[in-house]
Amino acid sequence: MQPFSFATTAQILCESGSARRLAELCRERGASRVLIVSDPGITRFGLLDGVLPGFAQAGVAVEVFDQVIADPPEPIVLNAVERARALGADLVVGFGGGSSMDVAKLIALLAHPSNSQALKDIYGVGNARGQRLPLIQVPTTAGTGSEVTQIAIITTGETTKMGVVSPLLLPDLALLDAELTLGLPPAVTAATGIDAMVHAIEAYTSKLKKNPLSDLLAREALRLLAANLHEAVHNGQNREARQAMLLGALLAGQAFANAPVAAVHALAYPLGGHFHIPHGLSNALVLPHVLRFNAATAAPLYAELVPLLLGERFQGGSTEQRCTAFIAELAALSERCGLPSRLRDAGVPQAMLPTLASDAMQQQRLLVNNPREVNEADALAIYRAAY
């Protein structure tokens, strides 16, 4: 066994309906002024309607910053930090998808009274310093795992993104409440669910930091997600399936936070940067093609995961047969869930494939984790296969 370290969120609350106690949970942490960081859709669909009245009852001042967008740019982060400072916030809540939770992490850090760092100074690994405000994360999709990861991704240019990676970004509490996900459209449920499955798979095959704890988490995450994705997509009011998806996404987040993701994500990021394809869908579009590329090296590991993916349908076979079945099942997921399965169907022009391949090579922090080395020609071949 190689040496490893493992870090995660301090506390997890997995309970349907628990978001209604959010104000009480904030007060228990000594908060008197809370900033909730969210997006316009959360407000529009009333997901905070059952949450906000509790703050008045608890005697806790609350303000909602709901201007986060997908792939959030720097100005949104900076505006939210100013709102937190103006409020005198002493606790931050991320309430929404991965983008809202990522922005909340950075606000909790940058809005702390003692912190003088600028956003541009903390990009990269381990550059964040000092203290942060108490932080609670409430995911409303079962996908990103941001509630248990120490990274926040921000858009820094027209098509470029940067990450802040620091243990300071790990929240104090992750709250999983299936009620908040009951209204998710099938396509969003599917894309975010497949995103979480990718987290589990890439953590399990991560080249440099794969470890016994991340393996346990990745395997249980994949089992939960595979067993409940179809029901959550096609019967979205099933609370048990929704709660299982949230837990699966969290476990996958814990796994990849400690055994990082690789080429699927590296090739997915340029799709989001250029065409604003949602992150989960970007992953789904390239997933089977990256797996086929990796099979030459990772087939034994993929074969180990087949029973978790297929459940009672698992029939055994050789390592090669099991690997083939694993990839085939994942390749069929998008169409089965009503998602586009080809780049052309997602609006990606064929002429852009060389640019995407070049951009993917900028994701070396991810590519070093891939079980098989990927060069630019390999990336282009994978995009062409996905087209």
C-alpha positions in Angstrom: 0.0 0.0 0.0 1.4 3.4 -0.9 1.1 6.2 1.6 -2.0 8.5 1.3 -3.9 11.2 3.1 -7.6 11.6 3.2 -9.7 14.7 4.0 -13.4 15.4 3.7 -16.3 17.5 5.1 -16.5 17.4 8.9 -20.2 16.5 9.1 -22.8 14.9 6.8 -26.5 15.0 7.4 -28.4 12.7 5.0 -32.2 13.1 5.7 -35.1 13.9 3.5 -36.7 17.2 4.7 -33.7 18.3 6.7 -33.3 21.6 4.7 -36.3 22.9 6.6 -34.0 23.0 9.7 -31.2 25.0 7.9 -31.7 28.1 10.1 -31.5 26.0 13.3 -28.3 24.4 12.0 -26.8 27.8 11.3 -27.7 29.1 14.7 -26.2 26.0 16.4 -22.9 27.1 14.7 -23.2 30.6 16.3 -24.4 32.4 13.2 -26.4 35.6 13.4 -26.1 36.8 9.8 -26.2 34.3 7.0 -25.6 34.7 3.2 -27.2 32.0 1.1 -25.5 31.6 -2.3 -27.7 30.3 -5.1 -28.8 30.7 -8.7 -31.9 32.3 -10.3 -33.5 28.9 -11.0 -33.5 28.0 -7.3 -35.5 31.2 -6.5 -37.7 30.8 -9.5 -38.8 27.3 -8.6 -39.3 28.2 -4.9 -36.7 25.8 -3.5 -35.9 28.2 -0.7 -39.6 28.9 0.2 -39.7 26.2 2.8 -36.3 27.2 4.1 -36.3 31.0 4.6 -39.2 31.3 7.1 -37.1 29.4 9.7 -34.5 32.1 9.8 -36.9 34.7 11.2 -38.2 32.1 13.7 -34.6 31.4 14.8 -33.7 35.1 15.0 -31.0 34.8 12.3 -30.7 37.5 9.7 -30.5 36.0 6.2 -29.8 37.4 2.7 -29.9 35.5 -0.6 -27.4 36.0 -3.4 -29.0 34.2 -6.3 -27.0 35.5 -9.2 -24.7 32.5 -9.7 -24.6 31.1 -13.3 -23.2 27.9 -14.7 -19.4 28.1 -15.2 -19.4 31.2 -12.9 -17.0 34.0 -13.9 -14.8 36.0 -11.6 -17.1 39.1 -11.4 -19.9 37.0 -9.9 -17.6 35.8 -7.1 -16.3 39.3 -6.4 -19.9 40.7 -6.3 -21.0 38.0 -3.9 -17.9 38.6 -1.6 -18.9 42.3 -1.4 -22.5 41.3 -0.5 -21.2 39.0 2.2 -19.0 41.8 3.6 -21.8 44.4 3.5 -24.1 42.0 5.4 -21.4 41.2 7.9 -22.1 37.5 7.2 -20.7 35.2 9.8 -21.8 32.0 7.9 -22.2 31.1 4.3 -24.5 28.5 2.8 -24.1 27.1 -0.7 -27.6 26.1 -1.9 -27.8 24.7 -5.4 -25.6 22.9 -7.9 -21.9 22.7 -8.1 -21.5 26.3 -9.4 -23.3 27.8 -6.4 -21.4 25.6 -3.9 -18.1 26.5 -5.6 -18.8 30.2 -5.3 -19.9 29.7 -1.7 -16.6 28.2 -0.8 -14.7 31.2 -2.2 -17.0 33.7 -0.5 -16.5 31.9 2.9 -12.7 32.3 2.4 -12.5 35.7 0.9 -15.1 37.4 3.0 -13.5 36.4 6.3 -12.6 39.7 8.1 -9.0 38.6 8.5 -8.4 37.6 4.9 -6.6 40.1 2.7 -6.0 37.7 -0.3 -7.3 38.5 -3.7 -9.1 35.9 -5.8 -6.3 36.0 -8.4 -3.8 35.1 -5.8 -5.4 31.9 -4.6 -5.7 30.0 -7.9 -3.8 26.7 -7.9 -3.0 24.1 -5.2 -2.4 25.3 -1.7 -2.3 29.0 -2.3 -5.3 29.9 -0.1 -4.3 31.1 3.4 -5.8 32.1 6.7 -9.3 31.4 7.9 -12.7 31.2 6.4 -16.3 31.7 7.6 -18.3 28.7 8.7 -19.7 27.0 5.5 -22.7 24.7 5.0 -23.4 23.1 1.6 -26.8 22.0 0.4 -26.7 20.3 -3.0 -29.9 20.5 -5.1 -28.5 18.1 -7.7 -27.0 14.7 -7.3 -23.8 15.1 -9.3 -20.9 17.3 -8.6 -20.0 16.2 -5.0 -18.8 19.8 -4.4 -20.2 19.5 -0.9 -17.3 17.3 0.0 -14.4 18.5 -2.2 -11.7 21.0 -1.6 -11.8 22.6 -5.0 -13.7 25.5 -6.6 -13.7 26.0 -10.4 -14.1 29.5 -11.8 -14.2 30.8 -15.4 -11.3 33.2 -15.9 -11.6 34.1 -19.6 -13.9 33.4 -22.5 -13.1 29.7 -22.6 -10.6 29.2 -19.7 -11.2 28.0 -16.2 -9.0 28.0 -13.1 -9.3 26.0 -9.8 -8.7 26.9 -6.2 -7.6 23.8 -4.3 -7.2 24.0 -0.5 -8.4 22.0 2.5 -9.8 25.4 3.7 -12.6 24.9 1.1 -13.9 21.8 2.7 -17.2 22.8 4.4 -18.3 22.2 8.0 -21.6 20.5 7.0 -23.0 18.8 3.9 -26.8 18.5 4.0 -28.5 16.0 1.7 -32.2 16.5 1.4 -34.1 14.5 -1.4 -37.0 17.0 -1.2 -34.9 19.6 -2.9 -34.3 17.3 -5.9 -37.8 16.1 -6.6 -38.5 18.7 -9.2 -35.3 18.2 -11.2 -36.0 17.6 -14.9 -35.1 14.2 -16.2 -32.3 15.5 -18.4 -30.6 17.3 -15.5 -31.1 14.3 -13.2 -29.5 12.0 -15.9 -26.6 14.3 -16.7 -25.7 15.0 -13.1 -26.1 11.4 -12.2 -23.7 10.3 -14.9 -21.3 13.0 -13.8 -21.3 11.4 -10.3 -20.7 7.9 -11.9 -17.7 9.3 -13.7 -16.3 10.7 -10.5 -16.5 7.2 -9.0 -15.0 5.4 -12.0 -12.1 7.9 -12.4 -11.4 7.8 -8.7 -11.2 4.0 -8.8 -8.7 4.1 -11.7 -6.8 7.3 -10.6 -3.1 6.7 -11.3 -1.3 8.6 -8.6 -3.5 8.7 -5.5 -5.9 5.7 -5.7 -6.1 4.4 -2.1 -8.2 1.9 -0.1 -10.6 4.5 1.3 -11.2 6.1 -2.0 -11.8 2.7 -3.5 -14.4 1.8 -0.9 -16.2 5.1 -1.5 -16.1 4.8 -5.3 -17.5 1.3 -5.3 -20.4 2.1 -3.0 -21.1 5.3 -4.9 -21.2 3.5 -8.2 -23.5 0.8 -6.7 -26.0 3.4 -5.4 -25.9 5.5 -8.5 -26.3 2.6 -11.0 -29.1 1.1 -9.0 -31.1 4.3 -8.7 -30.4 6.4 -11.8 -33.2 4.9 -14.0 -35.8 5.4 -11.3 -34.7 8.9 -10.4 -34.8 9.9 -14.1 -38.1 8.2 -15.0 -39.9 8.5 -11.7 -38.5 11.7 -10.3 -40.9 11.8 -7.3 -39.3 8.7 -5.8 -37.7 10.1 -2.6 -35.8 7.0 -1.8 -34.2 6.9 -5.2 -33.5 10.7 -5.0 -31.9 10.3 -1.5 -29.8 7.4 -2.7 -28.6 9.5 -5.7 -27.6 12.3 -3.4 -25.6 9.9 -1.1 -24.0 8.3 -4.1 -22.9 11.6 -5.5 -21.5 12.6 -2.1 -19.5 9.3 -1.8 -18.2 9.7 -5.3 -17.2 13.3 -4.4 -15.3 12.0 -1.3 -13.5 9.5 -3.5 -12.4 11.8 -6.3 -11.5 14.6 -3.8 -8.8 12.2 -2.6 -8.1 10.2 -5.7 -8.5 12.8 -8.5 -10.4 12.5 -11.8 -8.6 12.2 -15.1 -9.1 12.2 -18.9 -12.9 12.2 -19.0 -12.9 15.5 -17.2 -10.0 16.8 -19.1 -11.8 16.3 -22.4 -15.1 17.5 -20.9 -13.9 20.9 -19.7 -13.3 22.3 -23.2 -16.8 21.4 -24.3 -18.2 23.5 -21.4 -15.7 26.3 -22.1 -16.5 26.7 -25.8 -20.1 25.6 -26.0 -21.5 25.9 -22.5 -22.6 22.3 -22.5 -23.5 21.4 -18.9 -20.6 19.7 -17.2 -22.4 16.4 -16.6 -23.5 16.1 -20.2 -19.9 17.0 -21.3 -18.7 14.0 -19.3 -21.3 11.7 -20.6 -20.5 12.6 -24.2 -16.8 11.6 -24.0 -17.1 8.9 -21.3 -17.3 5.6 -23.3 -14.7 6.8 -25.8 -12.2 7.6 -23.0 -12.9 4.2 -21.4 -12.2 2.4 -24.6 -8.9 4.3 -24.9 -8.0 3.4 -21.3 -9.0 -0.2 -21.6 -5.6 -1.3 -22.7 -4.3 -0.4 -19.2 -7.4 -0.2 -17.0 -9.4 -3.3 -18.1 -8.9 -5.2 -14.9 -10.2 -2.3 -12.8 -13.2 -1.8 -15.1 -13.9 -5.5 -14.8 -13.9 -5.2 -11.0 -16.7 -2.6 -11.2 -19.0 -4.5 -13.6 -21.1 -6.2 -10.8 -21.7 -2.8 -9.2 -22.9 -1.4 -12.5 -25.0 -4.3 -13.8 -26.3 -5.6 -10.4 -28.4 -8.8 -11.0 -27.7 -8.6 -14.7 -24.0 -9.4 -14.1 -23.1 -12.7 -15.8 -19.4 -13.1 -15.2 -16.9 -13.8 -18.0 -13.3 -13.0 -18.7 -11.6 -9.7 -17.8 -11.9 -8.6 -21.4 -15.6 -9.6 -21.6 -16.4 -7.8 -18.3 -14.5 -4.7 -19.4 -16.5 -4.7 -22.7 -19.8 -5.1 -20.9 -18.8 -2.3 -18.5 -18.1 0.2 -21.4 -21.2 -0.9 -23.3 -23.5 -0.3 -20.4 -22.1 3.2 -19.8 -22.3 4.0 -23.5 -26.0 3.1 -23.5 -26.8 5.3 -20.5 -27.2 8.6 -22.3 -29.7 7.4 -24.9 -31.6 5.4 -22.3 -31.9 8.6 -20.2 -32.9 10.8 -23.1 -29.5 12.7 -23.4 -27.6 13.3 -26.7 -24.9 10.7 -27.1 -22.8 12.3 -29.9 -20.9 15.6 -30.0 -22.7 16.5 -33.2 -26.1 16.2 -31.4 -24.9 18.6 -28.8 -24.1 21.3 -31.3 -20.3 20.8 -31.5 -18.9 21.6 -35.0 -16.5 19.0 -36.4 -14.1 21.8 -37.4 -13.6 22.5 -33.7 -12.3 19.1 -32.7 -8.6 20.0 -33.1 -9.1 23.1 -30.9 -10.8 21.0 -28.3 -7.9 18.5 -28.4 -5.4 21.3 -28.0 -7.3 22.8 -25.1 -7.7 19.4 -23.3 -3.9 19.3 -23.2 -3.9 22.3 -20.9 -5.6 20.1 -18.2 -2.4 18.4 -17.2 -3.4 18.4 -13.5 -6.1 15.9 -14.5 -4.3 14.0 -17.3 -1.5 12.9 -15.0 -4.1 10.9 -13.1 -5.3 9.0 -16.1 -4.3 5.3 -16.1 -3.0 5.6 -19.7 -1.0 8.6 -21.0 -2.9 10.9 -23.3 -1.3 13.1 -25.9 -2.9 15.6 -28.2 -3.3 13.1 -31.1 -5.0 10.7 -28.7 -7.4 13.4 -27.5 -8.3 14.3 -31.1 -9.0 10.6 -31.9 -11.2 10.4 -28.8 -13.2 13.5 -29.9 -13.5 12.1 -33.4 -14.9 8.8 -32.0 -17.4 10.8 -29.9 -18.4 13.0 -32.8 
